[in-house]
Amino acid sequence: NDGSVTASPEDAYDSEYLCPVSIDGQTLALDFDTGSADLWVFSTSLPSSEQKGHTLFDPSKSTNWKALSGYKWNITYGDGSGASGTVGTDVVTVGGTSVSGQAVEIATKVSSAFVSDTANDGLLGLAFSSINTVTPKAQHTFFDTAKSSLSSPVFTADLKHRQLPGTYDFGTIDSSKYTGTITYIDVDTANGFWEFTGSGYAVGSGSFVSSSIDAIADTGTTLIYVPDAVVTAYYKQVSGASYDSSQGGYTFPCSATLPNLTLGIGSYHAVVPGQYINYSPASGSKCFGGVQSDSGIGFSIYGDVFLKSQFVIFDGSSTPRLGFAAK
Ligand SMILES: CC(C)(C)S(=O)(=O)N[C@@H](Cc1ccccc1)C(=O)N[C@@H](Cc1c[nH]c[nH+]1)C(=O)N[C@@H](CC1CCCCC1)C(O)(O)C(F)(F)C(=O)NCCN1CCOCC1
C-alpha cells in the first residue's frame, strides 16, 4: 500500500505545495503540512461566499462517508488563519496509498486567507496525532492510519525549487532521490511536531558556528525562521539588506547576490543555496528574504525554503526520527 504523490508549487515563489488527494473518488488539492495534524477540506457545508474558486468535498455524494455525530474541530495556525467544522470518516487515497476509516474534517467556517487562497482546498496534517484538534476524541492523521499498511513506517519529502513538481512518498525511501548518506537525528514529539535540535550554522564560506537550535521540520511553513544571531549574521553578508517593519521582515535589493546558508543537523551540514533565499519581490526593487527571525514563535522553523534543498525522511517508527540527505 505504498504510495507516491506529486507536490506542485502553488505559485512562482513556492509559497506552498499542493497534492491531489482523493476522498471516495472526489479529488481535491491539499497542502501537506508536517506542522499540524488535521486533515480538513473545503466542503459544500461552507457558506457559498466562502466556497468560491475552491473544489469542494460533498459528503452526500460519498458512499463510504460515515458522519461522527457530535464531533467538531477548530484549528488556528501560526499565521493567524483558521478553520472549523464537523467530522466524519471516509476512504482517502494519496497516490497508491489508500486507507478506509480516515477522519476527514469538513469545514463549515474558514478564515479569509483560506477563502482567497483558491488553489488550496484544505490541509493534510502530517504532524503527530497528539495535536489533532477534533473533540471529544482526537483523530489519527492519514500517515498514522496508513502506517501499518506501509512497507516501512515512513514518508519522505522531495520538494523542488521554482515551478518544479516534487513528491511525497509513503512507505519507501527511494534511493534515486538523494546523493551520499542519510543523517538521522532524534525527534522530540512532546509538542506534536517533528522537532529536533540543530547543531549550528554557517553563512556563505564563513566558519561554522556551533549552537543548539530548537527547530521543527515544517512543510506547511514557507520560509526559514531562525534565532536573531543567525539572521543578523546572514544579512550582514548581503549588501543593502535591512529589516523593513512595513514588510515585516528583512528585505534586500533584488539584484543582490545571496550567500548560501548552512544549517547543521548533527554532523551533517545541510546547504541552502543562496538563490533559494530570495523568496519574492517585496516592494520597488526590494525582495523579501527566505530567512527571517523566529522571535515570538517559541522555536525555529525549518520550512520549505530549507526543506526543498534536501531529501527528508519522516520516520514514524516507535522511536521517531528525521533523516536528511543532499540531492
Ligand atoms: C503567506 C506567506 C507570506 C507566503 S507565508 O510565508 O506566511 N506562508 C504561510 C503559508 C501560506 C502559503 C501560501 C498561502 C497562504 C499561507 C506560512 O508559512 N504560514 C505559517 C506561518 C507561521 C508559522 N509559525 C509562525 N508563522 C503557518 O502558519 N504554517 C502552518 C500551516 C499553514 C497555515 C495557513 C495555510 C497554509 C498552511 C503550520 O501548520 O505549518 C504551523 F505549523 F505553522 C502551524 O500553525 N501549526 C498549527 C499547530 N497547532 C498546534 C496546536 O494544535 C493545533 C495545531
The ligand as an SDF file (V2000), in Angstrom:
LIG
                    3D

 54 57  0  0  0  0  0  0  0  0999 V2000
    1.6950   33.9210    3.1900 C   0  0  0  0  0  0  0  0  0  0  0  0
    3.1930   33.8600    3.0870 C   0  0  0  0  0  0  0  0  0  0  0  0
    3.8450   35.2150    3.1170 C   0  0  0  0  0  0  0  0  0  0  0  0
    3.5860   33.1200    1.8140 C   0  0  0  0  0  0  0  0  0  0  0  0
    3.8280   32.9390    4.4380 S   0  0  0  0  0  0  0  0  0  0  0  0
    5.2360   32.9160    4.3600 O   0  0  0  0  0  0  0  0  0  0  0  0
    3.2950   33.4300    5.6590 O   0  0  0  0  0  0  0  0  0  0  0  0
    3.3200   31.4220    4.2040 N   0  0  0  0  0  0  0  0  0  0  0  0
    2.3760   30.8110    5.1040 C   0  0  0  0  0  0  0  0  0  0  0  0
    1.7310   29.6000    4.4300 C   0  0  0  0  0  0  0  0  0  0  0  0
    0.9080   30.0400    3.2770 C   0  0  0  0  0  0  0  0  0  0  0  0
    1.3610   29.8620    1.9840 C   0  0  0  0  0  0  0  0  0  0  0  0
    0.5910   30.2640    0.8780 C   0  0  0  0  0  0  0  0  0  0  0  0
   -0.6540   30.8480    1.1110 C   0  0  0  0  0  0  0  0  0  0  0  0
   -1.1100   31.0270    2.4240 C   0  0  0  0  0  0  0  0  0  0  0  0
   -0.3370   30.6230    3.5040 C   0  0  0  0  0  0  0  0  0  0  0  0
    3.1350   30.2930    6.3240 C   0  0  0  0  0  0  0  0  0  0  0  0
    4.3230   29.9820    6.2580 O   0  0  0  0  0  0  0  0  0  0  0  0
    2.4060   30.1440    7.4040 N   0  0  0  0  0  0  0  0  0  0  0  0
    2.9940   29.6140    8.6230 C   0  0  0  0  0  0  0  0  0  0  0  0
    3.4270   30.8430    9.3830 C   0  0  0  0  0  0  0  0  0  0  0  0
    3.9330   30.6560   10.7230 C   0  0  0  0  0  0  0  0  0  0  0  0
    4.1810   29.5340   11.3920 C   0  0  0  0  0  0  0  0  0  0  0  0
    4.5930   29.8880   12.6080 N   0  0  0  0  0  0  0  0  0  0  0  0
    4.6010   31.1980   12.6760 C   0  0  0  0  0  0  0  0  0  0  0  0
    4.1930   31.6510   11.4980 N   0  0  0  0  0  0  0  0  0  0  0  0
    1.9230   28.7100    9.2770 C   0  0  0  0  0  0  0  0  0  0  0  0
    1.0430   29.1630    9.9630 O   0  0  0  0  0  0  0  0  0  0  0  0
    2.0230   27.4070    8.9040 N   0  0  0  0  0  0  0  0  0  0  0  0
    1.0200   26.4090    9.3080 C   0  0  0  0  0  0  0  0  0  0  0  0
    0.3560   25.8050    8.0680 C   0  0  0  0  0  0  0  0  0  0  0  0
   -0.2010   26.8850    7.0920 C   0  0  0  0  0  0  0  0  0  0  0  0
   -1.4040   27.6190    7.6670 C   0  0  0  0  0  0  0  0  0  0  0  0
   -2.0060   28.5930    6.6590 C   0  0  0  0  0  0  0  0  0  0  0  0
   -2.3530   27.8890    5.3520 C   0  0  0  0  0  0  0  0  0  0  0  0
   -1.1750   27.1740    4.7510 C   0  0  0  0  0  0  0  0  0  0  0  0
   -0.5400   26.2160    5.7700 C   0  0  0  0  0  0  0  0  0  0  0  0
    1.6860   25.2600   10.1220 C   0  0  0  0  0  0  0  0  0  0  0  0
    0.7310   24.2110   10.3390 O   0  0  0  0  0  0  0  0  0  0  0  0
    2.7990   24.7820    9.3510 O   0  0  0  0  0  0  0  0  0  0  0  0
    2.1980   25.6570   11.5380 C   0  0  0  0  0  0  0  0  0  0  0  0
    2.9990   24.6800   11.9710 F   0  0  0  0  0  0  0  0  0  0  0  0
    2.8660   26.7940   11.4440 F   0  0  0  0  0  0  0  0  0  0  0  0
    1.0280   25.7970   12.4780 C   0  0  0  0  0  0  0  0  0  0  0  0
    0.4870   26.8600   12.6400 O   0  0  0  0  0  0  0  0  0  0  0  0
    0.6660   24.6440   13.0980 N   0  0  0  0  0  0  0  0  0  0  0  0
   -0.5060   24.6220   13.9950 C   0  0  0  0  0  0  0  0  0  0  0  0
   -0.0680   23.9240   15.2500 C   0  0  0  0  0  0  0  0  0  0  0  0
   -1.2120   23.8230   16.1680 N   0  0  0  0  0  0  0  0  0  0  0  0
   -0.6800   23.4610   17.4960 C   0  0  0  0  0  0  0  0  0  0  0  0
   -1.8160   23.2880   18.4560 C   0  0  0  0  0  0  0  0  0  0  0  0
   -2.7420   22.3180   17.9530 O   0  0  0  0  0  0  0  0  0  0  0  0
   -3.2750   22.6470   16.6800 C   0  0  0  0  0  0  0  0  0  0  0  0
   -2.1750   22.8330   15.6580 C   0  0  0  0  0  0  0  0  0  0  0  0
  1  2  1  0
  2  3  1  0
  2  4  1  0
  2  5  1  0
  5  6  2  0
  5  7  2  0
  5  8  1  0
  8  9  1  0
  9 10  1  0
  9 17  1  0
 10 11  1  0
 11 12  1  0
 11 16  2  0
 12 13  2  0
 13 14  1  0
 14 15  2  0
 15 16  1  0
 17 18  2  0
 17 19  1  0
 19 20  1  0
 20 21  1  0
 20 27  1  0
 21 22  1  0
 22 23  2  0
 22 26  1  0
 23 24  1  0
 24 25  1  0
 25 26  2  0
 27 28  2  0
 27 29  1  0
 29 30  1  0
 30 31  1  0
 30 38  1  0
 31 32  1  0
 32 33  1  0
 32 37  1  0
 33 34  1  0
 34 35  1  0
 35 36  1  0
 36 37  1  0
 38 39  1  0
 38 40  1  0
 38 41  1  0
 41 42  1  0
 41 43  1  0
 41 44  1  0
 44 45  2  0
 44 46  1  0
 46 47  1  0
 47 48  1  0
 48 49  1  0
 49 50  1  0
 49 54  1  0
 50 51  1  0
 51 52  1  0
 52 53  1  0
 53 54  1  0
M  CHG  1  26   1
M  END
$$$$
